[in-house]
Amino acid sequence: MPTQIDVVLPCLDEAAALPGVLTALPPGYRAIVVDNGSRDGSPEVAARHGARVVHEPRRGYGSAVHTGIEAADAELVCVLDADGSFDPGELPALLAPVADGSADLAVGRRRPVGAGVWPWHARAGTALVAALLRHRGVPLRDLSPIRVARREELLALGVADRAFGYPLELLIRAAAAGWRIHEHDVAYAPRAAGTRSKVSGSVRGTLRATRDFAAVLRTVDGRR
């Protein structure tokens, strides 16, 4: 097992959640918080809790994630939302199949811990896109924002989307490249109080993400 694993946390106004997320990282997991234009003091909070802070002025989930992966220097890189909805203690279980060579990419399959955690509009949108993915031969049930892969291989995929379509393009390109993709159940909890989802927090956000997903499905060739 590598002695250090980098954890990329895309961040936009997550000051209320960061202390809990950062202090829950397992030993050997180093946080790289990529601030995407926060106005609530998120970078300062992250730095006070020991994270390396990187600034990405170009708005977009994909922009933040890509910048974080470029900034990482560990062989294995995790990506984790900074909103407190995932337990960082689940990262070792996701990392294990990538570290031992039995998988090239490990992704979480969200299992809500209570009613209302995953709004109907977000769940329905995810189910539709996952079904389209399976039609393309990618055997997944979710497009979860928690994942693990090797840094160099991730960058070599050439994922170009810099918005919400980033994880979908990643999965399509990974499958086309013959990657072994492992899906692992992870608990999905309410976001930390004082934060708000940019996707599932509103119908508008879900529609915006679905629009980005549709653009990826139209333009990215998933053939091997």
PAKOL-529359 format. One record per residue: x, z, y of N, C-alpha, C in turn; chain. Coordinates in steps of 0.1 Angstrom, whole numbers. Atoms other than C-alpha are relative to their C-alpha. Example, Ala and Ser with C-alpha at 12.3 -4.5 7.8 and 13.67 -1.06 7.14 Angstrom:
NODE:n.X:n.Z:n.Y:ca.X:ca.Z:ca.Y:c.X:c.Z:c.Y:unit
NODE:9:0:-12:123:78:-45:9:0:12:A
NODE:-9:0:-11:137:71:-11:-8:8:11:A
END
This chain:
NODE:n.X:n.Z:n.Y:ca.X:ca.Z:ca.Y:c.X:c.Z:c.Y:unit
NODE:8:0:-12:0:0:0:9:0:12:A
NODE:-8:0:-12:14:-9:34:0:14:7:A
NODE:0:-13:-7:25:21:55:-7:0:13:A
NODE:8:1:-12:7:8:86:-10:-12:-1:A
NODE:11:10:-1:-26:-11:90:-5:0:14:A
NODE:6:1:-14:-38:-24:124:-15:-2:-1:A
NODE:14:1:-1:-74:-20:133:-4:-5:14:A
NODE:4:6:-13:-87:-43:160:-15:4:3:A
NODE:13:-4:-4:-117:-29:179:-4:-7:13:A
NODE:4:6:-12:-133:-53:203:-9:10:8:A
NODE:6:-11:-8:-147:-32:232:-5:-5:13:A
NODE:6:3:-13:-171:-37:260:-10:12:3:A
NODE:8:-12:-3:-184:-4:275:-4:9:-12:A
NODE:1:-9:12:-179:18:245:6:14:2:A
NODE:-7:-13:-3:-165:49:262:-6:12:-7:A
NODE:7:-12:6:-191:72:247:3:0:-15:A
NODE:-2:1:15:-183:60:211:15:1:-4:A
NODE:-14:1:4:-145:56:212:6:13:-5:A
NODE:-6:-12:5:-135:93:208:-3:2:-15:A
NODE:3:-2:14:-154:96:175:5:-10:-9:A
NODE:-5:10:8:-143:63:162:15:1:-2:A
NODE:-15:0:1:-106:67:170:5:12:-7:A
NODE:-5:-12:7:-103:102:157:-4:0:-15:A
NODE:4:1:14:-120:92:124:8:-10:-8:A
NODE:-8:10:7:-94:65:116:9:7:-10:A
NODE:-8:-6:11:-76:73:83:15:0:5:A
NODE:-15:1:-3:-38:81:85:6:-13:-4:A
NODE:-7:13:3:-17:50:87:-8:-12:6:A
NODE:8:11:-6:-45:30:105:2:1:15:A
NODE:-3:0:-14:-34:21:141:-11:-8:8:A
NODE:11:6:-7:-61:13:166:6:-9:11:A
NODE:-3:9:-11:-58:-17:189:-14:-3:7:A
NODE:13:2:-7:-87:-16:214:2:-11:10:A
NODE:-1:12:-8:-93:-49:230:-11:1:10:A
NODE:10:-2:-10:-111:-43:263:-4:-14:5:A
NODE:5:13:-3:-133:-72:272:-8:0:14:A
NODE:6:-1:-13:-142:-62:308:-9:12:2:A
NODE:8:-12:-2:-156:-27:305:0:6:14:A
NODE:1:-7:-14:-168:-8:336:-2:15:-2:A
NODE:4:-14:2:-173:26:320:13:8:-3:A
NODE:-12:-7:3:-136:36:316:4:0:-14:A
NODE:-4:1:14:-133:25:280:15:-1:-2:A
NODE:-14:0:3:-96:16:283:7:13:2:A
NODE:-6:-13:-2:-87:50:297:-3:10:-11:A
NODE:5:-9:11:-107:68:270:8:-4:-13:A
NODE:-7:4:12:-90:47:243:15:4:0:A
NODE:-14:-3:-1:-55:53:256:2:15:-2:A
NODE:-1:-15:2:-62:91:258:-1:4:-14:A
NODE:2:-3:14:-71:90:221:10:-7:-9:A
NODE:-11:5:7:-39:73:211:0:-15:-4:A
NODE:1:14:3:-50:37:209:9:-9:8:A
NODE:-7:11:-8:-30:7:220:-11:-8:6:A
NODE:11:7:-8:-51:-10:247:5:-14:4:A
NODE:-3:14:-4:-50:-48:252:-12:-5:8:A
NODE:10:5:-9:-70:-65:279:-3:-15:-3:A
NODE:4:14:1:-89:-98:273:-11:-3:10:A
NODE:10:3:-11:-106:-111:305:-11:-10:-4:A
NODE:10:10:4:-124:-140:288:-10:7:-9:A
NODE:10:-7:7:-157:-126:277:-3:-7:-13:A
NODE:5:5:12:-169:-130:242:6:7:-12:A
NODE:-4:-7:12:-167:-113:208:12:-6:-6:A
NODE:-11:7:6:-144:-140:194:12:1:8:A
NODE:-12:-1:-9:-121:-138:224:7:13:-3:A
NODE:-6:-13:2:-116:-101:219:6:2:-14:A
NODE:-6:-1:13:-111:-103:182:13:-8:-2:A
NODE:-11:9:2:-87:-132:183:12:6:8:A
NODE:-11:-6:-8:-66:-115:211:5:13:-8:A
NODE:-4:-12:7:-65:-83:190:8:-3:-12:A
NODE:-8:4:12:-53:-101:159:14:-6:4:A
NODE:-13:5:-5:-26:-119:179:9:12:4:A
NODE:-8:-12:-4:-15:-85:193:5:9:-11:A
NODE:-4:-8:11:-13:-69:159:13:-4:-6:A
NODE:-13:4:7:20:-68:140:0:5:-14:A
NODE:1:-4:14:9:-53:107:-3:-11:-9:A
NODE:3:11:10:6:-75:76:-15:0:-2:A
NODE:15:-1:3:-30:-63:70:-7:5:13:A
NODE:7:-3:-12:-55:-62:98:-15:2:-3:A
NODE:15:-3:1:-90:-47:99:-6:-3:14:A
NODE:8:1:-12:-117:-55:124:-12:9:-1:A
NODE:10:-11:0:-142:-28:133:-7:1:13:A
NODE:7:-3:-12:-169:-24:159:4:13:6:A
NODE:-4:-13:-7:-161:3:185:-12:8:4:A
NODE:12:-7:-5:-197:15:188:-4:12:-8:A
NODE:3:-12:9:-197:42:161:-10:-3:-11:A
NODE:10:3:10:-221:24:138:6:-1:-14:A
NODE:-7:0:13:-194:22:110:9:12:-1:A
NODE:-9:-11:3:-174:50:95:14:-5:-3:A
NODE:-13:5:3:-137:42:98:5:5:-14:A
NODE:-4:-5:13:-133:63:66:-3:-10:-11:A
NODE:3:10:10:-147:33:47:10:-11:-1:A
NODE:-10:11:-1:-118:10:57:9:0:-13:A
NODE:-9:1:12:-95:20:27:-7:-7:-12:A
NODE:7:6:11:-122:9:2:-1:-16:2:A
NODE:1:14:-3:-125:-25:20:14:-6:-1:A
NODE:-14:6:0:-87:-29:23:6:-1:-14:A
NODE:-6:-1:13:-79:-21:-13:1:-14:-7:A
NODE:-1:12:8:-88:-55:-29:9:-11:7:A
NODE:-9:9:-7:-69:-74:-2:15:5:-2:A
NODE:-14:-5:2:-38:-51:-5:5:-2:-14:A
NODE:-5:2:14:-37:-54:-43:0:-15:-4:A
NODE:0:14:3:-41:-92:-41:-12:-6:-8:A
NODE:12:5:7:-75:-95:-58:-10:-7:9:A
NODE:9:7:-10:-92:-108:-26:9:-4:12:A
NODE:-7:5:-13:-81:-127:5:-7:6:12:A
NODE:8:-5:-11:-109:-113:27:-10:9:-6:A
NODE:10:-10:3:-130:-82:24:-9:2:12:A
NODE:10:-2:-11:-162:-78:44:-10:10:-4:A
NODE:10:-10:3:-188:-51:46:-14:-6:0:A
NODE:14:3:1:-224:-55:36:-8:12:5:A
NODE:6:-12:-7:-244:-32:59:-12:5:-8:A
NODE:11:-8:6:-267:-6:43:-4:10:10:A
NODE:4:-9:-10:-287:11:70:-3:14:-5:A
NODE:1:-14:5:-287:49:67:-14:6:4:A
NODE:13:-6:-4:-322:53:83:-8:-11:6:A
NODE:9:10:-6:-352:35:97:4:-3:14:A
NODE:-2:3:-14:-347:17:129:15:-3:4:A
NODE:-14:2:-3:-309:14:126:3:-15:2:A
NODE:-3:15:-1:-310:-24:121:-14:-6:3:A
NODE:13:5:-4:-339:-39:141:-4:-13:-8:A
NODE:5:11:8:-361:-65:124:5:-13:5:A
NODE:-4:13:-5:-351:-93:147:15:-3:-4:A
NODE:-14:2:3:-314:-88:140:2:-2:-15:A
NODE:-1:2:15:-319:-84:102:-5:-13:-4:A
NODE:6:13:3:-341:-115:101:10:-11:3:A
NODE:-10:10:-4:-315:-135:120:12:-1:-10:A
NODE:-11:-1:9:-287:-123:97:-4:-6:-13:A
NODE:4:5:13:-307:-131:66:-1:-15:-1:A
NODE:0:14:-1:-313:-166:77:13:-7:0:A
NODE:-14:6:0:-277:-174:85:7:3:-13:A
NODE:-7:-3:13:-265:-157:53:-5:-10:-11:A
NODE:6:9:10:-289:-179:33:6:-14:2:A
NODE:-7:13:-3:-274:-210:51:14:0:-5:A
NODE:-13:-2:5:-240:-197:42:1:-2:-15:A
NODE:0:2:15:-249:-194:5:-3:-14:-4:A
NODE:2:14:3:-262:-229:6:13:-8:1:A
NODE:-13:6:-1:-227:-239:16:10:5:-10:A
NODE:-8:-5:10:-213:-220:-13:8:13:4:A
NODE:-6:-12:-4:-203:-188:5:-9:12:-5:A
NODE:9:-9:7:-217:-160:-17:-1:14:7:A
NODE:1:-12:-8:-225:-134:10:-14:3:4:A
NODE:14:-4:-4:-256:-114:20:0:5:15:A
NODE:0:-5:-14:-244:-103:55:11:-7:7:A
NODE:-11:5:-8:-222:-113:84:4:12:8:A
NODE:-3:-13:-6:-210:-78:91:13:-1:8:A
NODE:-12:0:-9:-185:-71:119:11:10:-5:A
NODE:-11:-8:6:-162:-50:96:6:-8:-11:A
NODE:-7:9:9:-136:-70:77:15:3:-1:A
NODE:-15:-2:2:-100:-69:64:6:-13:-6:A
NODE:-8:12:5:-75:-98:58:14:2:4:A
NODE:-14:0:-4:-39:-106:62:1:-8:13:A
NODE:-1:5:-14:-29:-113:98:4:-15:0:A
NODE:-5:14:-1:-9:-145:93:-10:-10:-5:A
NODE:10:9:6:-35:-161:70:-13:-1:10:A
NODE:11:1:-9:-63:-152:95:3:-10:12:A
NODE:-3:9:-11:-45:-169:124:1:-15:-5:A
NODE:-2:13:5:-37:-199:102:-13:-8:-3:A
NODE:13:7:2:-74:-206:96:-4:-8:12:A
NODE:3:8:-12:-76:-218:132:-15:2:5:A
NODE:14:-3:-4:-110:-202:140:0:-2:16:A
NODE:0:4:-14:-119:-217:174:-11:7:8:A
NODE:11:-6:-8:-152:-199:184:5:12:7:A
NODE:-4:-12:-7:-147:-173:210:-12:8:5:A
NODE:12:-7:-3:-183:-160:212:-5:7:-13:A
NODE:6:-7:12:-207:-145:186:2:-8:-13:A
NODE:-1:8:12:-201:-174:163:13:2:-8:A
NODE:-13:-2:7:-166:-162:154:0:4:-14:A
NODE:0:-4:14:-174:-143:122:-5:-11:-10:A
NODE:6:10:8:-195:-172:109:10:-11:-3:A
NODE:-10:11:2:-168:-198:115:12:5:-9:A
NODE:-10:-5:9:-143:-175:99:-3:-1:-14:A
NODE:4:1:14:-163:-173:67:-1:-14:-5:A
NODE:1:14:4:-169:-210:66:14:-5:-3:A
NODE:-14:5:2:-132:-218:71:7:7:-12:A
NODE:-7:-7:12:-121:-191:46:-5:-6:-13:A
NODE:5:5:13:-144:-204:19:5:-14:-2:A
NODE:-5:14:1:-133:-240:26:15:0:-4:A
NODE:-14:-2:4:-97:-228:22:2:6:-14:A
NODE:-1:-5:14:-105:-214:-12:3:15:0:A
NODE:-3:-15:0:-102:-177:-1:-10:7:-10:A
NODE:8:-9:8:-115:-151:-25:-6:11:9:A
NODE:7:-9:-10:-141:-132:-5:-7:11:-8:A
NODE:6:-12:6:-151:-97:-15:-10:7:9:A
NODE:10:-7:-8:-183:-81:-2:-2:14:-5:A
NODE:1:-14:4:-185:-43:-2:-10:7:8:A
NODE:10:-7:-7:-214:-21:7:6:11:9:A
NODE:-5:-10:-9:-208:0:38:-13:6:7:A
NODE:11:-6:-7:-231:25:56:0:-5:14:A
NODE:2:5:-13:-246:13:88:-9:10:8:A
NODE:6:-11:-7:-255:41:112:-4:-4:14:A
NODE:3:3:-14:-270:43:147:12:0:8:A
NODE:-11:0:-9:-246:35:175:0:13:7:A
NODE:-2:-12:-8:-232:63:195:-9:1:12:A
NODE:8:-2:-12:-255:77:222:8:-5:12:A
NODE:-7:5:-12:-247:60:255:6:-13:-1:A
NODE:-5:14:1:-238:26:241:-12:-8:-4:A
NODE:11:9:3:-259:-5:236:5:-12:-7:A
NODE:-4:12:7:-256:-34:211:-2:-12:9:A
NODE:1:13:-7:-249:-68:227:-7:-10:-8:A
NODE:8:9:9:-266:-84:197:-13:6:-4:A
NODE:12:-5:6:-291:-63:178:-8:9:10:A
NODE:7:-9:-9:-300:-42:209:-11:-6:7:A
NODE:11:7:-7:-324:-68:222:-3:-13:-8:A
NODE:4:13:6:-343:-99:210:9:-11:7:A
NODE:-8:10:-7:-324:-118:237:14:-1:-5:A
NODE:-14:0:6:-290:-107:223:0:-7:-13:A
NODE:1:6:13:-301:-117:188:-1:-15:1:A
NODE:1:14:-1:-312:-151:200:12:-7:5:A
NODE:-13:6:-5:-279:-157:219:9:-1:-12:A
NODE:-9:0:12:-260:-148:187:-4:-11:-10:A
NODE:5:10:9:-283:-171:166:4:-14:6:A
NODE:-4:13:-6:-276:-199:191:15:-3:-3:A
NODE:-14:2:3:-239:-194:187:3:-4:-15:A
NODE:-1:3:14:-243:-194:149:-4:-14:-3:A
NODE:5:13:2:-263:-226:150:11:-10:4:A
NODE:-11:9:-5:-235:-243:170:11:-1:-10:A
NODE:-11:0:10:-209:-233:144:-5:-8:-12:A
NODE:5:7:11:-231:-246:116:0:-15:2:A
NODE:1:14:-3:-235:-279:133:14:-6:1:A
NODE:-13:6:-4:-198:-284:142:11:3:-10:A
NODE:-11:-3:8:-176:-267:116:-2:-6:-14:A
NODE:1:6:13:-169:-286:84:5:10:-10:A
NODE:-3:-10:11:-170:-263:54:5:-6:-13:A
NODE:-4:6:13:-158:-288:29:15:3:-3:A
NODE:-14:-3:4:-127:-280:9:8:-13:0:A
END
